[in-house]
Amino acid sequence: MALEIGRAVVVGAGVMGHSIAQVFAQGGIATGLVDLDETKLNHARILIQYNLETLAEYGKIEFGEIPGIVSRISFMTDLREACEGAGYIIEAVSEIPEVKKQVFSELSKCCREDAILASNTSGIDVFSIVEVVRPERLIIAHWFAPPHIIPLVEIVPGEETSAETIESTVKMLHRLGKTTVVLKRFIRSFLINRIQNGMTSAMWEILQNGWATPKELDMAARSVLGVRIPITGIVQGLDFTGLDVVNDIIHSYGRHNPLVERMVEEGRLGVKSGRGFYDYGELTEAELLRKRDLKYLKLQDFLKELDSDGII
């Protein structure tokens, strides 16, 4: 992989950038971490060392690997120098459109014409605001904090992004141990942030109206969502509820959901009918409930061991 992309460059040494650079270095790739602020670069160096020591303490890497990993990261303030020979560049600068426009303008001037140019934006439509030579190589690769632990990276192509750029990005991330999901097209906030935004909106409504305290709300979320979502996700959770029940709940709010209504009409009620959003094959409802519940119980016990009901 190192031969395929030559070097990697991460632009921006903040919360996301330092950790993304660390992942590339852990993958054996020489990486330039670029920031105009030397103070940020020095802080990034310290955080990377702490991150690696935490991973070693947990057994994910060996302590003896740390110096080699760090040595693969060059902490730089000169973007042009950093991009020399690099085949993959990802910006992780502030979520300010003008800043991103400036970064990509500079990258387009100083990078190899075959280098992939990626953005770690959490939702900005960079395809409509930045200009680069050969826009088919422009792509969004949205990592999640902390990047050196959270496995998912959302891949978002623009209308001009080539299939080759998508494939190369996915292959590279898989070799770095990441899980990817490729969106069919750009949508604001992508998948996970779109869901999180809905939760955050509800959280503000609850707190501003004094319906619960922050501690009560977090306890409730951990007790329910913290057990359900890791096992059934969001969509499959509706299969366990029963899509006929879900449909009735939607109607009780005076709303309609054509997708759910159609599935109910077709008899796809979820676990109880053997098919919903998922096809459960020959497994019976009782078997599926047992599998789910055993996992719920195991996760609850694990969370108790972590003492996850207090302040971290």
N, C-alpha and C positions, 0 to 999 in steps of 0.2 A: 504494500500500500504506500509506503514512504516513497518508493520510486515512481509511483503513478502520479502523485500530486507534488512531489519535490518537497516543498515546505508548506506549512500552514501559517496563516497570519490571523490574529484576533485583534480587532481594532476597538479599543476601549478596555481599560483595566479595572472596571468597577465590579459590582456584585456578581454579574454574570460572566464578564469577560475573563477574569482571572481563573475562574473555575473551568470555563470552556477550554482555555489554553492548557490547563492542567490535564484535561481528558485527552487532548491530542498528544501531549507529551507522554502520558501513560500508555498511549497506543504506539509509542515508538517513533513519533513524528517530530522532527525539528520544527519548533513553533516560535514565531515572533509575536510577542504581546506588546502592542503599541498604545501609547497614551502620551499626550502632550504634557501631562502633569507628572513630573518625576516623583512627587510625593505619593500619588496614586500607585505608581509602579512599585515603589518601595513597600507600600502597604500590601499590594498584591503579592509580592514575594513572601511576605510574612504569612499572609492568609493561605497561600498554596502550601507552605511548609506545615502549617497547622492542619490543613485538610488531609495531607498525605500521612501525617502522624496519626490522625484519627482513623484513617482507613487501615493503617498498619496495626493499630491497637485493636481494631475489630477483626483483623485477620484477612482483609481483602487484598492487601499487598504485604510484602516483607519490608521491614525497616531498612534493610540493606539496599532496597530498590530506590529509596527516596533520592539520594544524591544524583543518580543517573537520570531520574525523571526531571528533576529540577534543572539539570545541566542541558536538557533539550529545549528549555525555554529561554529565549533571548528577550530581555526587557529593554524596549527601545522607544525613543521619542521621534525618530525619523521614519515616516511612513514609506517614503520612496525606497529607502535602504531596506526596510523590513520586507517589502513586497518583491524584492529582487529574487527571481527564481521560484516564487511561491505559486502553487497551482490551485490553492483553495484559500479564499479570504472571507472572513465573516466579520461583519460589524456588530458591535454590541455597545453602541454609544447611547446617549440619552434619547428618550422617546419624543424627540422634537423634530418635526419634519425638516426644518431648515438645516439642522445639524446633520441629519442623514443625507440630505441633498449634497452638502458640501463634502462629506466623506466619500460618497460614491463618485462625485466629480473628480476628486483627487485619485481615487482608486482606478478609475477608467483611464487616467493619464499615465499612471506609473506601473500598472500590472501587466503581466503577459495577457495577450488577447485571448488565449485559450483558458485562462484561469477562471474558475467558478467564483462568482461574486454573490455572497449570501448575506442576508440580513437576519438578525435575531429579534427583529421587532415583534412585539406582542400583539400587534393588530393594525399598524399603519399600512396603508396601501402604498408601499414603496414603488410598485410598478407604475403608478400614475404620477409620481413626484420626482423620481430620479432619472437621470439620463446617463447611460453608459454605452460604450462601444460594444457592439454585438449583444443586444439585450436578451438573446436566447440563453445566455449564461447566467442571467440574474434569477435568483430564487430566494425564497424565505425558508430558513431553517430555524424554527422557534424552539429553543431549549427551555427547560424549567429549572427553577432554583431548588436546591443547589445542583448544577449540571453534573457534578462529579458523583452524584448519588441517584438522582431521578433519571430513570432510563429513557423516558419518552422524548422524542423530538418530532414536532409537527412540520411536515414538508408542504409548503404552499407554492405552487407554480403560478406564474403570471401567464397572460395570453400568449406571450412570445417565448416563454421558457421552453427549451427543447427537451425532448424525451431523454436525450443523452445526459443533459444536466441533471434531470431528476434521477435517472438511474445511477449516475456517478455519485450523487450526494447520498442516496440511500445505501449504496454499497459501502461507501466510506464510513457512514455512521454505524452500519451493522458491524463492520470490522472493529469499530471502537467500542463495541458492546452495547450499542444503543438500540432501542425499539423505535420504529418509525411508523407514522401514519401519513399517507399522502392524500391531501385534499384534492377534490376534483377541480376546484377553482378557488380563487381568493374570496373569502368572506371575512368581514371585520371581526376581530378577536378570535378567529379560528374555532377550534372545538372546545378545549378545556376552559380557556378564559371566557368564552361565551357562556358556558355553564356556570363558572364561578361568578361572573357578573350578575347573573340572576340571583344567586345565593346572597351575594353582597348587597344587592338592592333590597332584598327581603330583610337582611340583617339590620340595615340602616333604618328601615321602617319600624322594626321591632324596638330597637334601642331608642330612637327618637321619640317614640310614643310611650316609652317606659313600660312596655308589656313584659319585659324580663330584663334581668341584669346581664352584663356581659358574661359573668361567670356561669349563670344559669343557662344562657344560650349555648355557650361552648360545651357545657356538660351534656346538654340535651343532644347537640349535634354529634359529639363523640359517642354517646350511648347508642344512638340509632344509626346515623349515617356512617359513623366510624366502624360499625360492625357490618352493616348491609353492603355498602358500596364495594369494599375490597373483595367480597365474595360474589355478588350478583351484578356488580356494575350498576348502571342506571337503567338501561333499556331492559335487560333481562329481569331486573327487579319488578318491572311491570308485568312480565309473564307470570311471575309468582303471585302477584296480587290478583291477577285475572283481568284480562282486557275488557270483559263485560262489566266488571266492577269499576275499572278505570273509566269506561265510557259513561257509566251512570254518574260518577263523580264529576266528570267534565260537564255533563248536562245539568247537574245540580247548581253549577255556577252560571248557568244560562249560556253556555258555549257549546260549540260543536267541533269535533276533530274528525275530518273526513277519513284520515288514515286509520284511526282506531275504529270508526264506524264500519268501514269496509272490512276490516279484519274480523270484527264481531259477526257481521253478516255472513262471512265465509266460514264461520265456526272456528276460527283461529283465536282461541281464548287464552292461550298460554299453556302453562304447565298442566292445567286440569284437562285440556283437550289434546295434549301431545304436540301442539304446534301453536306458536304465537309469532313473536319476532324471531324466535329460534325454533328449530325442528328437533324434538327430543327423541325421535326414533321410537324404539320399543320400550323405553323406560316408562314405568308407571308413575302416576302422580305421587304415590306413597314413597317410591324409591327416590324420586327427585327431591321431595321434601326432606327425606332422611339425610341425603347427601348434603343438602344445603344446611340443615340444622346442626349436623356434626361439625361442619366448618365454622358456623356461627359460634358454637360452644368453644371450639378450640381457639378462635380468635379472641373471644371474651376473656378466656383464661390468660392468654398471652398479654392482652392489654392490662389486665390486673397486675401481672408481673412487672410491667413497665411503670406502674403507678401513673397512668396517663390521664388521671382526672385532676391533676393539679397544674401549677405553673411550672413550665420547663425550667 
